[in-house]
Amino acid sequence: MESISIVVLAGAVREERRSIHAARYVADFARQLPGVAVEFVDPRELDLQPLPGDDHETRDQRVHEITARADAFYIVTPEYNHGYPGALKRVLDSEFENYYHKPVALGGASSGRWGGVRVCEALLPVVHTLGMPVIKTELYFPKMQEIFDEAGTMQGDYVAAYQKNLQRAFDELLLFARAFKKVRQGEIS
């Protein structure tokens, strides 16, 4: 079976972000899956200069290359005022053509009890416009301060439930990724 490349994209750049723990957890889980190559993208490590209009001269070349070779994406982002962080939007807006026909899974994180439900809803019009099929299985990380310790380790009581839900999400994402890879390669029309 051909390898599938999945980019796990963290959404925030803030110093006090805790959502990075959830994004790293998702990436670490995916690295254990057979036939999956994982690239983790932390927007804090990118050069996210503003794009004036459609001027692609200010792109971060690493983002372009990573998104070009990806077969699917898993976005894990915090919710800021019922929406998504600007850094995430910037990464998505800069590579429009590299997202088309590449499926995406969404994961939300927050310190509150909703776990980023609203940020996942807010992202739907964005990823639809980019031509990204969205899988049904979303994953939420509410009360991040209880799920992960300061070092980013998931607390024992949560591990079994999150592993089960992540497996279900990745099963669906990989199904979509393999099918749409064939579409992009012209094997299916």
TABEL-V386657 format. One line per field, one symbol per residue. ss: DSSP state (@ for helix, = for strand, . for the rest). phi: phi as a letter, one per 40 degrees, with the letter a starting at -180 (. if undefined). A space follows every 10 residues. Layout:
ss=???
phi=???
This chain:
ss=...======= ........@@ @@@@@@@@@@ @....===== =.@@@..... .....@@@.. @@@@@@@@@. .=======.= ..=..@@@@@ @@@@.@@@@. ..=======. ......@@@@ @@@@@@@@@. ...=....== =..@@@@=.. ...=.@@@@@ @@@@@@@@@@ @@@@@@@@@@ @@@@.....
phi=.ccbcbccbc bbbdcccbcc cccccccccc ccccgbbbbb bbcccbcbcc ccgbcccccc dccdcccccc babbcbacbb fgbbcccccc ccccbdccbc gbcbbbbbba ccccggdccc cccdcccccc gccbcccbbb bcfdcccbcc cgcccdccdc cccccccccc dcccdccccc cccccgcbb
